[in-house]
Amino acid sequence: LFFLAILLIALISASDSALIKRIFFLIAKSNSSSVLPTPEKTIFFGEIPALRAIFNSPIETTSAPEPSFFNSEISFKFEFDFTEKQIIGLIFLKDFLKLPEELLILTMQHHQRYFPMRSTNNHKLINNFIVVANKEDITNKIIKGNERVLAARLSDAKFFWEKNKSQNLVKQVNKLKGITFYQSLGSLHDKTQRIRVLASLIADFINCKKDDAEIAASICKADLVSDLVGEYPELQGVLGKYFAVEQGFSLEIANAISDHYLPIGPEDRVPKEKISIAVALSDKIDNLVGFFGINEKPTSSKDPYALRRSALGILRILIE
């Protein structure tokens, strides 16, 4: 009781997070019931920086076939309380590793709140993942249940992947006629045609392959009609890139499909390849001219069509 009282006072009175991290570490070190072999791997998940530091270090689980570590490319936005947790290593079928990496990460990390793992040898995803449980898995029910849930989700993703990757992107463009971009600005098909014309003009200025720029602009939105993007809208453009590669388009055209949305935010990267630059500028210019043309301008408090982001994106591409 005396120790708990001192701990509580220290937590409340701490002026910075350093002391809190140290206390969490000491508590974690005293716990040896984790599935993982070293007690430092069991922590109280209150401090995200401390969590990331542990996840970036090599780690071995009971099911990992090789030295591996937690995937940390996507920032952790999970909410954990201060109760004690158990970290459990699980496995899924290797056949699912044939799916696009971003699709696997999104399914595990964002849809199921699991942590993907990478090999320390080549940094590629492996067929292991981490689950954080609030109790010991004595009967293996947690392991079996979570492996079954992930297998079902990945099976659905694989079904749509196999179906959509063979659907010709050029033929899919016509389906964009049925998707309204904005009431006064036509359909997504109309938008792609405007982007194609603009990309052709910009290609002359930046000295890139005009035909490739027009092709990339024509199919840059084609993945939006796929079942997979319907299920995973966060991966629009990314999946289009994979579809294009599977169908034999050049890597520059495929990259333009995913990169024409960039930069998404102030800290995001900008497209560097010339075809990607042409399509990205065309898409953003079309947004600005279109919405300003119908008097849908941003105000001091509202910007529902992200026109400021489009304008800043154009400036960053030109400067960088």
N, C-alpha and C positions, 0 to 999 in steps of 0.2 A: 504493500500500500504506500509506504514511504517513497519507494522508487517511482511508482506511478504518479504520485503527487508532484515529485520533482520534475518528472517528464512533462506533465501537463503544464506546469508553470513555465518551463523552458520553451515549450512550443508556443505558448501564448505570448511570452515576452520577447521572443526572438525578433530582432529588427531586420534580419535578412534571411535568405534561404539556406545559407551555408550550415548553420547550426542544425536546422531541420534535416538537411540531407545527411549530416553526420549521425544524428539520432536514428534516422531511418536505417542507415547502414549498420549501426551497432545492433539494432533489433533484428535486422535481416541476418546478420552473422551468427546470431544466437540460435537461429532456426535451422534445423538440419533435416526437415521432413520432406524437402522438395524432391521431385523426380530427378532434378539435375544434380550432378555430383558435387558441386561446390556451393557452400551456403551463400556466397556472395550473389548467386544468381536468383535467390529468393528475396524479393524486396517488397516494400510497401509502395504501391504505385501512385504516390501522391506527387512526385516530382518528375515531370516529363524529361528534363535534361538528364537526370540520373538514370531514367529508364532508357533513354537513347544511348547513353554511354555504355550501359551493360549490353544493349542489343547490338552494338557495333563490335563487341569483342567476340573472338572465336568461342564457340559453345558446342557441347556435345549433348545429345539427348539419347534416350534409350532406344529410339527408332532411327536416328540419322545414320546412314551408311558411311558417311565421310565427315570430316571436320566442316562445320558450317556456321553461318551466323544469320541473325535476323535481318530481313530486308528493311532498310531504313530510308529509301529514296523518297518515299511519300511521308510527309510529316505526320506524327502521331497526334490524333485529335480525340483519343479515347478518354472517357471519363471514368476514373477509378476512385473508389472510396479508400479510406485508410484502414480497411480490414485486411487481414493477412490472406495472401493469395498463393495458389500453387501453379507453377508453370509446367505444363505437360506437353511433351513432344508427340505428334501424331504423324500419320503417313497417308498419302493418297496414291492412286494408280499412276505409274510412270507414263502411261499412254496420254494422260491429260497434259503433259509437258509439251505436247505438239501444238497446243493452243497458243495464241499470242500471249506474250508475257504480261502485258498490261491487263488483259482479260483475266488471267489467273490472279494477279495482285488485287484487282478491283473486287473480284468475287470473294477472295479470302479476307482482305483487310477492311474493306468498306461495307460489304454486304453481310459478312458473318463475324466481323470483329476478331478474325484470326490474324496471326503474324506469319507471313511467308518466310521462307529461309533460302539462303543462297550458299553455294559451295565456296569455300575459301580458296579453292584451286583456280577456278575460272570465273567466279562471281555470277554464274548462271543459277537460275532458280532450280531447286531440287524438289523432289516429291515429299517434302516434309513441311509441317507447319506447327505453330505453337498455339496452344489454347491456355488462357488464364482462367483457372477455376477457383471457386471459393471454398473448396474442400478437397480432401484426398480422394483419389479415385481407386478405392480399395477393390471394387468389383468390376472395374474396367468399363462401367456403364458410360462414363463421360467420354472415354476414348472412342468406344464403339458408336455412341450417339452422334458425336461431332464428325467422325469420319463418314458416317452414313449420310449426314446432312450435306457435307461438302461434296461427296460423290454424286448426290442427286443434282446439286446445283451445277457442277461441272459437266455432268452428262447432258443437261439441257443446253449449256453453252456450246458443247461440242456438236450437238445436233444442229443448232442454228449455224455454227461455223461451217460445218460441212455443206450445209444447204446454200448459204449465202456466198461463200468464196468462189463458187463456180458460176454464179449468176452474172452475166456480162454487164459490166458497169456502163458501157455505152448504151445498151438497151434499157438499163434502169433509169436513164436520164428522162425518158418520156413519162415515167411515173411521177416525176416531180411536178408535172402539170396539175396533179390533183392535190398538191400541198400549197396552200396560200402563204406567201411570204408576208405580205401586208395588203390590206384591202385595196389601197390606192396604188400599190406598187407591183401588183400581179402575183404570179406564182413563183415558186422556187425555180421552176424551169425558166421563166422569164429572167429571173435574177442571174442564173448561170449564163444565159446568152449575153446579158450585158457585161458580165465579168469577162467572158471570152473576148468580146470586142475590145474592152479596156486592156486586157492582158496582152493582146496582140499589139496594141499601140505602145505599151510600156516596154515590151520586148525589144522594139526597135531602138528605144532610148538606152537600154542597159545592155544591149548587144548579146541577147540570149536567143536560143532557138525558138523562132516564132511559132512554128507548127506544134512543138512540144508544149509551149505555153498555152496555146489554144486548146489542145487536148486536155491538159491538166485542168484548165478553167472549166471546160465543158463537163467534166466528170467529178469536180471537187465536192459536189453535194450529193452525188449519186448514192453514197452509203446510207443516207438518211432514210431511204425507203426499205432498208434491210431489216430483217427480224432481229438481228443481233444488236443493232443500234437502238431499235425500239426497246429492247430489254436492258441495254447498257448505254443510255444516252450520253453519259460522260465520255464515251470513247468515240464520239463522232469525229471523223477525220482520221483518227488513229486506225480504226478498223478499215476505213476506206483505203488507207495506205497498204495494209496487209492484203486486201482484196486485189488491189492493183498489181502487187508483186506476184501474187498467185496466178494472175491472168496474163503475165508476161509484159506488163508495161515497164518502162525503164525506171530505175531507182529515183531519178530526178523527178519524174512525173509523180511517182508514188509519194515521195517526200512532200511534194507541193500540196497533195491532198490533205495531209496531216498538218503541215506547217502554215497553210494559208490562214488558219485561225490565230496564229501568233502575232504579236505577244498578247496573251490573255490578261496579264496583270503587269504592274510596274516592275516586278522582280523577275518576270518571265523572260526567256530568251527570245530573240528575234530570228526570223528565217535568214539564212546566209546564202543559200543557193539561188541563182538568178531566176530560175523558173518559179521557185517558191516565192521570191520577192515580187515578181510580176503579178502572180495570182493573189497574194496577200494584199498588196496595194490596191488592186482592182476591187476586191471584195469590200475593203474599208471605204474606198472612194465611193463606190456604189451606195453603201449605207448612208454616208454623209450627204451626198447629192440628192439621193432619193427622199430621205426624211426631211431635209431642209426644203426640198422642192415642194412638198405637200404641207409645209408649215408645221411640221412636228419637231420643233426645236427644243433642245434641253433648256431647262430653267435653272435658277439658282438652287432649287431644292429637289428637282426631279430630272432624271435622265433615263427614262424607261427603256430606251433602245440602245443604251451604251454608246452614244455618239461621241462622248468625250474620250472613251476608251479607243474608239476607232481613230479619232484625230491624233491622240497621243501615240497610238500604234504606228500610224503613218510617219509621224515625226521621228520616232525611235528607229524605224527601218531605214529612213533616209540618212539619219545621222550615224547610226552604228554599222 
